[in-house]
Amino acid sequence: MHYFAPVVILLLASCGAHGTESQCFGTVNNGRIEGSVALPTSGPNFSAYSSIGVTAGRTHVHEKVAEIVVAAYAALATEMPDLNFVYGETG
């Protein structure tokens, strides 16, 4: 079991747990995802590139990817507290 700081738990909750697991189908060039979740629009050291992109659904990922991204930003907040990151579209 991993320990995540409370801020990470809060951010993961905001990813939109929906009761079904994300599932990918097909290939990189011809695929789709079901049960994707939106990355949090912002956190202590990161934000999305565009509110329009977020609203258009361009920041949805597999739920495991969301967990990894949020945990990575939490680790970076500890290691590089003066930096702020901006993520772009996902796909």
PyMOL commands that place a pseudoatom at each C-alpha (Angstrom):
pseudoatom trace, name=CA, resn=MET, resi=1, chain=A, elem=C, hetatm=0, pos=[0.000, 0.000, 0.000]
pseudoatom trace, name=CA, resn=HIS, resi=2, chain=A, elem=C, hetatm=0, pos=[1.293, 3.418, -0.935]
pseudoatom trace, name=CA, resn=TYR, resi=3, chain=A, elem=C, hetatm=0, pos=[0.930, 6.466, 1.247]
pseudoatom trace, name=CA, resn=PHE, resi=4, chain=A, elem=C, hetatm=0, pos=[-0.298, 9.553, -0.569]
pseudoatom trace, name=CA, resn=ALA, resi=5, chain=A, elem=C, hetatm=0, pos=[-0.428, 12.978, 0.992]
pseudoatom trace, name=CA, resn=PRO, resi=6, chain=A, elem=C, hetatm=0, pos=[-3.991, 14.155, 1.735]
pseudoatom trace, name=CA, resn=VAL, resi=7, chain=A, elem=C, hetatm=0, pos=[-3.877, 16.524, -1.228]
pseudoatom trace, name=CA, resn=VAL, resi=8, chain=A, elem=C, hetatm=0, pos=[-3.340, 13.556, -3.552]
pseudoatom trace, name=CA, resn=ILE, resi=9, chain=A, elem=C, hetatm=0, pos=[-6.323, 11.706, -2.118]
pseudoatom trace, name=CA, resn=LEU, resi=10, chain=A, elem=C, hetatm=0, pos=[-8.455, 14.817, -2.605]
pseudoatom trace, name=CA, resn=LEU, resi=11, chain=A, elem=C, hetatm=0, pos=[-7.263, 15.206, -6.197]
pseudoatom trace, name=CA, resn=LEU, resi=12, chain=A, elem=C, hetatm=0, pos=[-7.910, 11.551, -6.967]
pseudoatom trace, name=CA, resn=ALA, resi=13, chain=A, elem=C, hetatm=0, pos=[-11.425, 11.903, -5.617]
pseudoatom trace, name=CA, resn=SER, resi=14, chain=A, elem=C, hetatm=0, pos=[-11.957, 14.812, -7.975]
pseudoatom trace, name=CA, resn=CYS, resi=15, chain=A, elem=C, hetatm=0, pos=[-10.882, 12.648, -10.919]
pseudoatom trace, name=CA, resn=GLY, resi=16, chain=A, elem=C, hetatm=0, pos=[-14.432, 11.325, -10.884]
pseudoatom trace, name=CA, resn=ALA, resi=17, chain=A, elem=C, hetatm=0, pos=[-14.614, 7.802, -9.549]
pseudoatom trace, name=CA, resn=HIS, resi=18, chain=A, elem=C, hetatm=0, pos=[-17.532, 6.307, -11.407]
pseudoatom trace, name=CA, resn=GLY, resi=19, chain=A, elem=C, hetatm=0, pos=[-17.794, 2.706, -10.212]
pseudoatom trace, name=CA, resn=THR, resi=20, chain=A, elem=C, hetatm=0, pos=[-16.549, 1.069, -13.423]
pseudoatom trace, name=CA, resn=GLU, resi=21, chain=A, elem=C, hetatm=0, pos=[-12.952, 0.639, -14.435]
pseudoatom trace, name=CA, resn=SER, resi=22, chain=A, elem=C, hetatm=0, pos=[-11.511, 2.372, -17.456]
pseudoatom trace, name=CA, resn=GLN, resi=23, chain=A, elem=C, hetatm=0, pos=[-10.952, 0.017, -20.360]
pseudoatom trace, name=CA, resn=CYS, resi=24, chain=A, elem=C, hetatm=0, pos=[-8.992, 0.549, -23.565]
pseudoatom trace, name=CA, resn=PHE, resi=25, chain=A, elem=C, hetatm=0, pos=[-9.861, -1.108, -26.875]
pseudoatom trace, name=CA, resn=GLY, resi=26, chain=A, elem=C, hetatm=0, pos=[-8.028, -1.298, -30.198]
pseudoatom trace, name=CA, resn=THR, resi=27, chain=A, elem=C, hetatm=0, pos=[-4.645, 0.133, -31.042]
pseudoatom trace, name=CA, resn=VAL, resi=28, chain=A, elem=C, hetatm=0, pos=[-2.851, 3.443, -30.655]
pseudoatom trace, name=CA, resn=ASN, resi=29, chain=A, elem=C, hetatm=0, pos=[-3.904, 4.440, -34.173]
pseudoatom trace, name=CA, resn=ASN, resi=30, chain=A, elem=C, hetatm=0, pos=[-7.421, 3.026, -34.040]
pseudoatom trace, name=CA, resn=GLY, resi=31, chain=A, elem=C, hetatm=0, pos=[-8.706, 2.751, -30.501]
pseudoatom trace, name=CA, resn=ARG, resi=32, chain=A, elem=C, hetatm=0, pos=[-11.039, 4.051, -27.885]
pseudoatom trace, name=CA, resn=ILE, resi=33, chain=A, elem=C, hetatm=0, pos=[-11.443, 4.182, -24.117]
pseudoatom trace, name=CA, resn=GLU, resi=34, chain=A, elem=C, hetatm=0, pos=[-14.516, 3.557, -22.022]
pseudoatom trace, name=CA, resn=GLY, resi=35, chain=A, elem=C, hetatm=0, pos=[-14.893, 4.777, -18.467]
pseudoatom trace, name=CA, resn=SER, resi=36, chain=A, elem=C, hetatm=0, pos=[-12.241, 7.463, -18.766]
pseudoatom trace, name=CA, resn=VAL, resi=37, chain=A, elem=C, hetatm=0, pos=[-11.861, 10.114, -16.083]
pseudoatom trace, name=CA, resn=ALA, resi=38, chain=A, elem=C, hetatm=0, pos=[-10.968, 13.788, -16.333]
pseudoatom trace, name=CA, resn=LEU, resi=39, chain=A, elem=C, hetatm=0, pos=[-7.676, 14.870, -14.855]
pseudoatom trace, name=CA, resn=PRO, resi=40, chain=A, elem=C, hetatm=0, pos=[-8.120, 17.467, -12.114]
pseudoatom trace, name=CA, resn=THR, resi=41, chain=A, elem=C, hetatm=0, pos=[-8.146, 20.927, -13.681]
pseudoatom trace, name=CA, resn=SER, resi=42, chain=A, elem=C, hetatm=0, pos=[-5.602, 22.162, -11.152]
pseudoatom trace, name=CA, resn=GLY, resi=43, chain=A, elem=C, hetatm=0, pos=[-3.676, 21.326, -8.020]
pseudoatom trace, name=CA, resn=PRO, resi=44, chain=A, elem=C, hetatm=0, pos=[-1.093, 22.949, -5.759]
pseudoatom trace, name=CA, resn=ASN, resi=45, chain=A, elem=C, hetatm=0, pos=[1.573, 22.874, -8.497]
pseudoatom trace, name=CA, resn=PHE, resi=46, chain=A, elem=C, hetatm=0, pos=[-0.231, 22.179, -11.787]
pseudoatom trace, name=CA, resn=SER, resi=47, chain=A, elem=C, hetatm=0, pos=[-3.073, 23.260, -14.032]
pseudoatom trace, name=CA, resn=ALA, resi=48, chain=A, elem=C, hetatm=0, pos=[-4.670, 22.373, -17.331]
pseudoatom trace, name=CA, resn=TYR, resi=49, chain=A, elem=C, hetatm=0, pos=[-3.564, 24.268, -20.432]
pseudoatom trace, name=CA, resn=SER, resi=50, chain=A, elem=C, hetatm=0, pos=[-7.031, 25.587, -21.249]
pseudoatom trace, name=CA, resn=SER, resi=51, chain=A, elem=C, hetatm=0, pos=[-10.467, 25.740, -19.668]
pseudoatom trace, name=CA, resn=ILE, resi=52, chain=A, elem=C, hetatm=0, pos=[-11.910, 25.328, -23.164]
pseudoatom trace, name=CA, resn=GLY, resi=53, chain=A, elem=C, hetatm=0, pos=[-9.957, 22.093, -23.607]
pseudoatom trace, name=CA, resn=VAL, resi=54, chain=A, elem=C, hetatm=0, pos=[-11.185, 20.830, -20.248]
pseudoatom trace, name=CA, resn=THR, resi=55, chain=A, elem=C, hetatm=0, pos=[-14.793, 21.736, -21.088]
pseudoatom trace, name=CA, resn=ALA, resi=56, chain=A, elem=C, hetatm=0, pos=[-14.457, 20.004, -24.470]
pseudoatom trace, name=CA, resn=GLY, resi=57, chain=A, elem=C, hetatm=0, pos=[-13.394, 16.800, -22.704]
pseudoatom trace, name=CA, resn=ARG, resi=58, chain=A, elem=C, hetatm=0, pos=[-9.831, 16.865, -24.035]
pseudoatom trace, name=CA, resn=THR, resi=59, chain=A, elem=C, hetatm=0, pos=[-8.234, 15.926, -20.695]
pseudoatom trace, name=CA, resn=HIS, resi=60, chain=A, elem=C, hetatm=0, pos=[-9.777, 12.507, -20.041]
pseudoatom trace, name=CA, resn=VAL, resi=61, chain=A, elem=C, hetatm=0, pos=[-7.517, 9.513, -19.424]
pseudoatom trace, name=CA, resn=HIS, resi=62, chain=A, elem=C, hetatm=0, pos=[-7.586, 5.941, -18.146]
pseudoatom trace, name=CA, resn=GLU, resi=63, chain=A, elem=C, hetatm=0, pos=[-8.203, 5.985, -14.392]
pseudoatom trace, name=CA, resn=LYS, resi=64, chain=A, elem=C, hetatm=0, pos=[-4.790, 4.410, -13.695]
pseudoatom trace, name=CA, resn=VAL, resi=65, chain=A, elem=C, hetatm=0, pos=[-3.104, 7.135, -15.754]
pseudoatom trace, name=CA, resn=ALA, resi=66, chain=A, elem=C, hetatm=0, pos=[-4.948, 9.780, -13.704]
pseudoatom trace, name=CA, resn=GLU, resi=67, chain=A, elem=C, hetatm=0, pos=[-3.674, 8.180, -10.485]
pseudoatom trace, name=CA, resn=ILE, resi=68, chain=A, elem=C, hetatm=0, pos=[-0.093, 8.173, -11.790]
pseudoatom trace, name=CA, resn=VAL, resi=69, chain=A, elem=C, hetatm=0, pos=[-0.234, 11.774, -13.039]
pseudoatom trace, name=CA, resn=VAL, resi=70, chain=A, elem=C, hetatm=0, pos=[-1.653, 13.088, -9.762]
pseudoatom trace, name=CA, resn=ALA, resi=71, chain=A, elem=C, hetatm=0, pos=[0.921, 11.125, -7.729]
pseudoatom trace, name=CA, resn=ALA, resi=72, chain=A, elem=C, hetatm=0, pos=[3.717, 12.446, -9.953]
pseudoatom trace, name=CA, resn=TYR, resi=73, chain=A, elem=C, hetatm=0, pos=[2.607, 16.050, -9.427]
pseudoatom trace, name=CA, resn=ALA, resi=74, chain=A, elem=C, hetatm=0, pos=[2.491, 15.410, -5.665]
pseudoatom trace, name=CA, resn=ALA, resi=75, chain=A, elem=C, hetatm=0, pos=[6.052, 14.058, -5.730]
pseudoatom trace, name=CA, resn=LEU, resi=76, chain=A, elem=C, hetatm=0, pos=[7.210, 17.014, -7.813]
pseudoatom trace, name=CA, resn=ALA, resi=77, chain=A, elem=C, hetatm=0, pos=[5.576, 19.422, -5.354]
pseudoatom trace, name=CA, resn=THR, resi=78, chain=A, elem=C, hetatm=0, pos=[7.831, 17.992, -2.649]
pseudoatom trace, name=CA, resn=GLU, resi=79, chain=A, elem=C, hetatm=0, pos=[10.990, 17.843, -4.753]
pseudoatom trace, name=CA, resn=MET, resi=80, chain=A, elem=C, hetatm=0, pos=[10.530, 21.103, -6.692]
pseudoatom trace, name=CA, resn=PRO, resi=81, chain=A, elem=C, hetatm=0, pos=[8.154, 23.279, -4.653]
pseudoatom trace, name=CA, resn=ASP, resi=82, chain=A, elem=C, hetatm=0, pos=[8.814, 26.447, -6.676]
pseudoatom trace, name=CA, resn=LEU, resi=83, chain=A, elem=C, hetatm=0, pos=[7.755, 24.993, -10.035]
pseudoatom trace, name=CA, resn=ASN, resi=84, chain=A, elem=C, hetatm=0, pos=[4.280, 25.016, -11.535]
pseudoatom trace, name=CA, resn=PHE, resi=85, chain=A, elem=C, hetatm=0, pos=[3.391, 22.634, -14.353]
pseudoatom trace, name=CA, resn=VAL, resi=86, chain=A, elem=C, hetatm=0, pos=[0.821, 22.903, -17.135]
pseudoatom trace, name=CA, resn=TYR, resi=87, chain=A, elem=C, hetatm=0, pos=[-0.509, 19.791, -18.853]
pseudoatom trace, name=CA, resn=GLY, resi=88, chain=A, elem=C, hetatm=0, pos=[-2.009, 19.750, -22.335]
pseudoatom trace, name=CA, resn=GLU, resi=89, chain=A, elem=C, hetatm=0, pos=[-4.460, 17.561, -24.178]
pseudoatom trace, name=CA, resn=THR, resi=90, chain=A, elem=C, hetatm=0, pos=[-4.461, 13.847, -23.578]
pseudoatom trace, name=CA, resn=GLY, resi=91, chain=A, elem=C, hetatm=0, pos=[-5.192, 11.103, -25.990]
for i in range(1, 91): cmd.bond("trace and resi %d" % i, "trace and resi %d" % (i + 1))
show_as sticks, trace
zoom trace
